[in-house]
Amino acid sequence: MNHIAIAPVLVPLVTGAILLLLERTHRASVLRMWAWIGMAALLVTNVALLREVLDGDTVVYLLGDWPARLGIALVVDRLSALMVTTTTLLAIPCLLYACAGWDKRALHFHALFQVQLAGLNGAFLTGDVFNLFVFFEVMLIASYGLLLSGARGARIKAGMHYVVFNIAASTVFLLALGLLYGMLGTLNMAEMAVRVAALGPDQALLVRAGAGLLLLVFCAKAALLPLYLWLPEAYARAPAAVAALFTIMTKVGLYAVLRIYTLVFGSEAGLLADFAWSWLLPAGAATMVLAALGVVGAPRLRIGVAYLVLLSAGTLFVAFSLGNAGAISAGLYYLPQSVFVTAALFLLADIIQRHRGGTGDYLMPIASMPGKTVPALLFLVAAVSVSGLPPLSGFIGKLQLLNSVPEDVIGWVWAAILGSSLMAVIGLSRSGTRLFWRVDPVAEGVEAPPLRRSELAATMLLLGYGVVMTVFAGPILRYTEATAAQLLAPSEMIERVIGETPVLREPSR
């Protein structure tokens, strides 16, 4: 049995446990050392995972040595390896930024950070829907702690909104699981795919209801219109390093939609084949337009960045719901790029806020900003990338998506993508003008706050990921194309999971 599949979950859990034991008796430097040891181990694990799936192989890990239909199964394919790698690459600069000093102000930060990574990785690796719920809850409990650590006033209010909304979504999730288990007798995704394909008309109606509730939950997690109201304020109020890590959170819902509704309810699902995509395409386009308007009208930079997260979610919903290999491949290329650049903007907003003093990140052309050259250059690179302008990776992703739109919907889908991109350019131009150009002159003797090297390095690293994705666009697109082909032909994965047999071991003597 290949134990590498459990490592992305086990490594951060063990690291988090060690950090909990050490945090009351050791200084911050010791906690940071162990956090970085865990991060290095996780990075090595990710490299090993990618090597396992590069040739198209699917790794199945039967936790507890039970058959997949009865026990917990972890599944590693190209898609899950991509998502786990994206999470790890995002976590490194987030941790680096937090270690500049904010981690000292947040109780249990390092332990919660590792538990968050375990929940995220587990959600991407699990092969059954119930354990997807379990990892969702692990991830969300850790995020509650990270969001509310040291919180006061407006952050408490936004955090409680976030908590209540997600608890309500989790309740609906449980109802959906109960209905699906009652009708299908299993929650393993591969087993569900086989049984859904054989459903008769009488059973299909209730299974459709359960799948609809499940889709509602995933869309709420991904902040699809109209279930987005929890996101802008919560992300805007979160500490910078936490908000940057949260940019991957909406992608968990998107991943779940892509995984389950191609595997279980895909083209081979009989009476329930492809029932979700016709709803998601217009909803994704509407989300894009709404988010672009939010970017244009945002009173604060952080709120504008939160709407950019929402814009990327809408774009990905459009890409996945088109249902062809080219669009899914373009979406999978665009996904990590959008995560990295929006995370960089959250970190940059925090740096700008300190430079502007009491004015913070409000988009008002009234405050001076000493030492604005470096933040302005970083903002320019981030704005070009996130809005989809050439020559960076955002442009490549959106160009691939536009080229993959079917002719029957090309008019209004192109209008949604290009129109939202144009509004994003307008909103970011407005933000840049008010932050860096139309500002009061710096008074004599006023020095710029020092740029902390670790914070600057974290922001530049995130933007550097986008540059690397531009330079190596060819190999990455070949990987995403292979991933899309694997998703649209799930029979091999189904056979691999169902055919995996437990390894019976003799009792130790």
N, C-alpha and C positions, 0 to 999 in steps of 0.2 A: 504494500500500500504506500502511495506517495504522500508523505506527511507534509509536503511543502504547501498544500492547499490550506491547511489550518494555521500556518505560520502568520499570515497577515492579521489574523484575529488574536492569536495567542501572544505574539510579541508585545503589542501595546497593552494587553491586559496584564501581563506579567510586569511590564514596566510600570504601569499605573499602580499595581499593588506594592511594588518596591517603593515608589514615591510616597504612597500613603504612610508606609512604615517609617520613612525617613524624615518627613516634613516637620515633625514637632521637635526633633533633636538635632537637626542639621541646618546649616546655613543655605542661603539661596544658591550659592555656587555649587554645592554638592547636588542639590536637586536638578540644577541645570545640566550638570555633568551626566547624571543618570538619564535625564530626558534625551540628551543628544546620543547617548549610547543606544537607547531604545530606537531612536530615529535612524541611526546608522544600520542597526540590525534590520529594521523594516525596509530600508532602501535595498539592502542586499537581498532580502526576501523577494522584493518586487522584480529585481533583475532575474532571479531564478524562475519566478512565475512566467515572465515574458519569454524566457528561453523554452519553457515547457510548451507554450501555445503557438510559437511562431510558425510551426509547420502545420497548424490546423488541428492539432490533437486536443481532446477534451479530457481534463483530469477530473475524476470523480472520487471523492473522499467520503467514506461511510463512517461517520463519527459514532463511536460505540460499537462498530462492527455489526450493525443491523442492516437488513435490506433497505433500499431507498424508499420503498412504499411504507415502511414501518418506522424508520429512524430518521436521524438528521443526516442529510446529504449536502456536502459542499461541492460546487461545480465550478471549475476554472476553464473558461474558454477565452477567446480573443476579447470579447466584450468585457467580461469581468476583470481580466488582466489590465485592460486599458483604464477602467474606472479606478481600480486599486492603485495603479501607478499615478494617475492624475491626483488622487487624494494624497499620496505620499509627497509628490513634488510640490503640491500646494502647502502641505503641513510644514515643510522645511523652512520657507521664508516666514510663515506665520509664527513659528516658534522662535526664529531668529529675532523678529520684531518684538515679540513679547519679552524676550530676555534682555532687552535694552533697559528694562526697569519696571514695566507694568506688571510683570508676574509677581512682584513683591506685594502688590496691593490687592491681589485677588486670592482669596482663601482656596486652597486645594487646586490652584490653576493647573499645575503640571499633571496631577493625577487625572483630573477631569479631561484635560486635553488628550491624554492617551486613551481614556475610555471612549471618548468621542471618535477617535480613529478606529478603535476596535468595532464600534457600532457601525460606522460607515463601511469598513471593509467587510464585515459580516453581511451587511445588506447586499453588497455587490457579489458576494460569493455563495450565498445560500441557494440551495436547489429546491426549497419548498416554501410555500407562501406563509405558513404559520411562523417559521423562524425568520422570515422577512419581517413579520410583525414584531417578533422579539427583538431583533436588531434595530428596528425602528425605535422601539421604546428605549433601548440602551443608548442609542444615539441622541434621542430627544431629552432624556434625563440628564445626560452630560451637558447638552446644550443649554438646558435651563440653568444649571449651575454656572456655566461660563457666562451666560448673558446677564444673570442677576448678581454676580459676585461684586460686592462693593457698590451695588446700585442704590441710587436715590432718585426721588422725584420722578421726572419724566421717564427715566429708564425703567423704573419699577412699573409704571403704568403700561408702557410698551411691552415689557417682559410678561406681565400678567395676561395681556391680550394674546401674546404668542403662546403662552402656556395653555390657556383656556381653549383656544382654537385647536391646538394640536391634541388636547385630551378629547375634545369632541370628535375630531377626525379618527382618533384611535378607537373610540367607541363604535363608530360606523364600520371601521376595519374589522373589529371582532364580529359584528353582526354579519358582515359579508362572508367571513371565514366560516361561521357556523352554518350559513345557508349553503355554501359551496361544499362543505364537508358532508352535510346531510344528504345532498343530492349525488355527490360523486364518490364518497367514501374514502377520499384521500386528499391531501393538500400538497403532495409532491408534484412539482410542475410537470415533469415528464409523464407521470401516471395520469395526471389531470388531462394532458393533451390527448392521450389515447382514449380516455373515457368520454371526453367532450366530443370527439370525432364520431363516436358511436351512439350519441344521444338521439332519442326519438322526439317527435314534436311535443309530446306532453311534458317531458322532462326538460326540454330545452328552454321553456319559458322561465322556469324558476332559476335555472343556471344563468340565464341572461340577466335576471334581476340581481343575482349575486355578483356577477361580473360587472354590472353597471354600478353597484355600490362600491366595489373595489376600484373601479375607474374613477369614481367621485373622490375617493380618499387620495389616490395618487395625484389627481389634478389639484387637490387642495394642498398636498405637500409640495407640489411644483409651482403653486401660486398662479394657476391658470384662471383667467377671467371666468366668473366673478368672484373667485375664491382667493383673491390676492391681498385683501385689505390688511392682513396681519403682517405682511412682509415689509413695506417701506419704512414704517416707523421703528419696528423692531431692529432691523438691520442698521438704520441710521443712528440709533441710540446705543448699539452695542460697542464695546471697546474695539479699537481698530483691528487688532490681531484676531479677535473673535469674529468680527464681521467679515474679515477676509476668509477665515476658515468656513464661515457659513455660506459662502458662495457655492460650495459643492452640495449644500443641503437640498436646494431645489432640484438639483440634478439626480438625487436619489429617487424622487418621484418620477422623473422622466425616464430614468433607467428601468424602474419597475414597470412602467407602461410599455416600454420597448421590449423588455424581456418577456413579460407575461402575455402581451397581446400579439406577439409574433410566434411564441412557442405554444401557448395553450389555445388562443383564439385567433390563430393565423389563417392562412389560406386553406389549410387542411382540416379545419375545425368543423366541417359539416354544416349544420344549420346555423352555427354561430360564427362562421368564417368572416373575419375582418369587420365585425360589427362596430368596432370602436372608432375606426379611422374617419368615417364620414362625419362624425361629431367633432373630432379633435382638430380637423383642418380649419374650419371657420373660427373655432374658438381660439386656436393658436394665432391666426391672423388678427383677430380682434384684440387679443392680448398684446400683440406687437404694436398696434396703433395706439392703444391706451398707454402702454409703457413709454412710447416715444413722446406722447403728449406730456406725460409726467416728467420726463427729462427736460423738456422745454420749459415747463412751468415750475420746476423745483425751486423752493426758496433757499435751500442749503445744498452744498455740494454732496454731502453724504446721502441725502434723499434722492438727488439726481442719480447717484451711483446705484442706490437700491432699485430705482426704476430701470437702470441698465441691466441689472440682474434679471428683472422681470422681462425685459426686452429679449434677452438671450433665451429665456425659457420659452417665450412665445415663438421665437425663431426655430428652436429645436422641435417644438410640437409640430410646427408646419413641416419641417424636414422629415420627421419620422412618420407623420400621418400621410404623406404622399405615397409611402409604401413601396417605392422602387429602390433598387440597390444603390443607384447614384445619389439619390436624395438622402438616404440613411447614411451612406458613406460621408457625404458632405456634412451632415449633422454631427457625426462622430468626430470629424476633424475640427469642426467649429466648437464643440463642447469644451474640451480642455482649454482652447484659446480664450473663450469667453470667461471661463473660471479664473484663469490667471490674470487677465487684464482687469476685470472688475475687482479682484482681490487687491491688485496693485493700486487701484484708484481709492479703495478704502484706506489703505495705509498712507497714501499720498494726501488724502483729505485730513488725516490726523496731523501730519507734518505741517500742512498749510494752516490748520487751526492754531497751532502753537506759534507760528510766525506772525499771525494777524492779531494775536492778543485777544482782547475782549470781544472783538467782532466775530471770532471763530471762523466757521466755514460758511457763514451767511453770504449770499451772492449780492452784496451791496458795494457799489464802487465808492466807498467812503473811507476805507481803512488803508493805511500804508502797509507795505509788506517788505521789510528789509530782507535782503538775501534771497530774492525771489528767482534768481537765474536758474539754479539747479531744479527746484520744484517745477518751474515753468517748462523746462525742457522735458522733464519726466511726464508732465501732464500732456504735453504735445504728442509724445510717442504713444501714450495710453489712449488719447482721444482718437488718433489716427487708426489705431488697431481696433478699438471697440466699435467704432462707427463703420468699419468695413471699407476704409479708403486704402488705395494702393500705397506702398507695395507690401504691407505687412500681412500676417496670417489671417486677420479678420476678412480682408479682401478676398483672399484665396478661398476661404470657406464659403463666403456668400456667393462668389462667382460659381463655384461648383454646385451650390444649391440652385441658383438660377438656371444653370444649364440642365438640371435634372427635373425641372417642373414639367409635367405632362401638358400637352397642347390644349386639352379641354379645360384646364384651369389656369392657363398661363397668364391671362390678362389680370385677373384680380389678385393672384398670388404674387406676381411681379410687382404690382402696384403696392401691395402691403409691405413687401420686403424693401423695395426701393424707397417708398414713402417714409417708412419708419426709420430707415437709414439716414435719409435727408433730414428728418426732424431731429434725430440724434446728433447730427453734425451741427445743426442750428443751436440745439441746447448746449452742447459742449463748447461751441464758439462763444456763446453768451457767457458761460461760466468762466472760460479762460480770459475773456475780455474784462470781466468784472473783478477777477482775482489778480490778474497780472498786468493789465494795461491801463484801464481807467481807474487808477488808484492815486491817492494822495501822495505827494513826495515825502520821502523819509526825512524826518527832522535831523538836524545835525547832532552828532554825538550818539544817535540811537544805533545800536549794533544788532545785527540779526542773531536770533537764538542759534546756538550751535547745532549743526546737523549731526545727529548721532550716527556713527559709522554703521552700526548694525541695522538701524532703521533704514538708512539709505541703501545698504547692501540688500536688504530684504526686498525693497521696492524694485530695485534694479534687477534682482534675480527673477522676480515674477515677469517683468517686462522682457527680460532676456529669454525666458521660455518662448515667448511669442516670436522673437527673432529667430531662435533655433527652429521653431516650427515652420517659419518661412524658408529658411535655408534648406531644410530637409523635408520640404513639402512632398516631394515625390515618394520617398519610402514610407512616410506616414500615411499618405493617401492610399498607397498600395495595401498597407495594413488595414485601414478602415474599409476599403473595398472588399477585402477578404472577410472582414468581420461582418459586413452587411450581407454578403453571400451566405455566410454561415447562419446568420439569423433567419434569412428567408428560406432556408432549407433545413428545418429543425429535425428532420427524421433521424439523421445520424446521431445528434445529441440525445434524442429520446432513447434510441437503441443503446447508446453508451451508458446512460444512467440506469435504465431498467435492467440491462444485462450485467451490471456490476454486481458481483457476488461477494458476500462477506468473506474475510480471511479467517478461517477457524484456527485458533491457536490452542496448543496443548497447555494445560495448567502448569505453571512454573513449579518446579520441585525444590 
